[in-house]
Amino acid sequence: MATPKPVTEPATPVVATVTEPARPEADRVFDPRNKVFVYDTTTGKKLDRPVPETWLDGRFPQLKEVPSQKEGR
């Protein structure tokens, strides 16, 4: 009789770990109730009043959010 060959494979399949890519800013959730200060990139001037955060979702591509001046933000 033939002897069975020894099994060298692991009993459980090897699962590759997948890391999620960083979400681009376009996938960010914008809240229409939040108001943010923005500046116009074409003129370089800051708007004098805050605008709804939803304006930054691509409706107005020339607007960018003003960086926070507070420490740690």
C-alpha positions in Angstrom: 0.0 0.0 0.0 1.1 3.5 -0.6 1.6 5.8 2.3 -0.1 9.2 2.2 2.0 12.3 1.6 2.4 14.6 4.5 0.4 17.9 4.2 2.6 21.0 4.3 -0.2 23.6 3.7 -1.8 25.4 6.7 -5.2 24.2 7.6 -6.7 27.8 7.5 -6.3 30.0 4.4 -4.0 33.0 4.7 -6.0 36.2 4.5 -4.2 39.3 3.1 -4.8 42.4 5.2 -6.1 45.3 3.2 -5.6 48.9 4.3 -8.1 51.5 3.4 -6.7 54.4 1.4 -7.0 57.9 2.9 -10.3 59.5 1.9 -9.8 62.6 -0.3 -11.4 65.8 0.8 -14.1 65.4 -1.8 -15.5 62.4 0.2 -15.9 64.6 3.2 -19.4 65.1 4.6 -20.5 68.8 4.5 -23.0 70.0 6.9 -25.2 72.9 5.6 -25.7 74.2 9.2 -22.0 74.8 9.8 -20.6 78.1 8.7 -17.0 78.5 7.7 -14.8 81.4 6.7 -13.4 81.2 3.2 -11.1 83.1 0.8 -11.3 83.4 -2.9 -8.3 81.9 -4.6 -8.6 84.0 -7.7 -8.4 87.3 -5.9 -6.8 86.2 -2.7 -9.3 88.1 -0.6 -11.1 86.7 2.5 -14.9 86.9 2.4 -16.1 89.1 5.3 -18.9 86.7 6.3 -18.9 82.9 6.9 -20.6 80.8 4.3 -22.3 77.4 4.5 -19.9 74.5 4.5 -21.7 72.9 1.6 -20.2 75.7 -0.7 -16.9 73.8 -0.4 -18.2 70.6 -1.9 -17.4 71.7 -5.5 -20.1 74.3 -6.1 -17.6 77.1 -5.9 -14.1 75.7 -6.8 -12.4 79.0 -6.3 -13.3 79.1 -2.6 -11.0 77.5 0.0 -11.4 77.3 3.8 -9.4 79.7 5.9 -7.0 77.8 8.2 -7.9 78.0 11.9 -5.9 80.5 14.0 -6.7 78.6 17.2 -3.9 76.5 18.9 -4.3 72.8 18.3 -6.8 72.9 15.5 
